[in-house]
Amino acid sequence: MAKSSREVHVAPGVITLHYSETEAETFAERWLAVYGTNRQGINAKAFLWHIFSAGRYPSVSGEESWLHYNMQEATNLVVLSNDRKQAFLTNLKPLCCSWSDCMIFPANLAWTMARTHEEGWLGPYFARHPRYTALEAENHAAIQKQREAEVARSKGWA
């Protein structure tokens, strides 16, 4: 029996929601509206990360991208497949995913990590939204609210 096209693995963390194909395509459109506005003349249809490898959006790559990625926090993260047809939400920042080419980002797109099948040669790439500071403040506020709710639950409060 063939594996489901939706079967994907991520670590650490768990997949808390699989998005529909329409929702995945919407995330791709939103992602491209931020990171892919200057993609003309490159093959971003084949690989979204070509936007970074072609220098069409400012990013860091390789080990430096991991340093930036590891400093990020978010309550939930979207992982978008390169084909733009699948996406899921995970509760922890993934360090590995069974999709070799994918984009990882908080829902507000404050930053993105582009994983590539060429890692070690090209990628991964890390980039920030032009409004990174304000969007990251939103992410930190959501993290604080989540922590406060966890404390309240641990004390038996509803």
N, C-alpha and C positions, 0 to 999 in steps of 0.2 A: 504494500500500500504506500502511495506517495505521501510525503510530508505535506502538511497544510502550508500554503504560502504565507500564512500568518504566524507560523511557528518561528519564534525568535527567542534567543536567550540573551540575557543581560546580567552583568555582575559588576559590582555588588548591587543589592536591591532587588526589588520585584517590580514586575509590570503591573500597574494598578488599573490601566485602561488601554484598550486597543481602540484607536480611532478608525472611523470608516474611511473608505478611499476618498470620498468627497472632503472629509475633514483633513485628511493628509494632504490633499491637493491645495486646500486653503492654507494650511501651514506653509507649504512650499511657496505659494504666491506671496504670503506675508514675508517669508524669509528672503525671497528674491527682491521684494520691494525695498528691503533694507540693504542687503549685502550684494545684490546682483544688478544694481541699476546701470552699471558700466560693463555689461557682459557681451556687447556686440562684438562679433569677430572671433569669439572663442567658442569652443564646443561645451558650453555649460549644459546642454541637453544630455550629453553623455555622462558628464560628471559635474555636479554642482561645485565641487571644490576647485575646478579649473579657474573659477573666479579668483581664487587666492593664488594658485600656482602661476597664473598669468599676470599677477600684480594688478588686477583690476579693483581690488579692495584691500586696504591696509590690513596686514595680518602678520603674525609671527608663526614660525614653523618649527618642526622637529622638537627637540628637547625644550626649547623656550616656550613652545605652545603648551606643553605639559605643565610647566611651572605656572603659567597664567591660569590654566584650567583648574589646577589643584587648589588655587586660591579662591575660586568661586564657590558661592553657596546659593542654594535655592530650595524651596520647599518641594517642588516637583519639577521634573525635566521632561521635555519632549525629545524623542528620538525619531528622526525622519529618515526614511530610506531614500537612497539616491534616486530610485525610480519615481519617487514622489507619490507612490500609491499606498504606502503603508507608513503608519506612525503610531507610537505608543507613548504613554506617560509612565514614568518610573519615579520611585520615591527617593532614590539615591543617585548621586552622580556616577554614571557608568564609567568603568575603566576598560571594560571589554563588552563587545556586542557581537552576535553572530553575523550581523551585516558588516561586511568589510568597508563599505562606503556608506557613511551616514552623517547626518548633522545632529548635534546635541545642543539644546538651548533651553533656557527658561521660556515660559509662554510669552513673556513680554519682549523677547528677543534682545535682552540687554547685552548678550554675548553669544558667541557660537563656537563650538569645537567641531571642525570638519575632519572626520576620520577617513582615511583613504586606503585603498588596497596597495598603494605604493609606499606606505609608511617605511621610513628609513631612507627613502630616496626622495619622495615628494610627500610632505605632510608628516603628521597631521598639522592642521592650521587652526589658529585661534584668532578670533577677531572680536572687536567691540562695536556696539551700536554707536552712532554719532551722539546719541543722548545717553550714553552709558551711565554717567554719574546719577542722573535722576532715576533711571530705570533700576539701577542697582540699589538705590535707596528704597524703592518700592519692594524689591526682593528681600532686603534686610528687614523691613517692617513686617512682611509676611512671615518671615522666619521667626521673628520675635513673638508675633501673635500665635504662631503654632506652638512655640515653646511654652508660652503662658497657658495655652489650652491644655497642654500635656501635664503641666504642674497642677492645674485645676482638677483634671481627671484623676490624677494620682492621689488627690486629697478627697476624692469622692464627690466632687462638685459636678453638676451637670453641664 
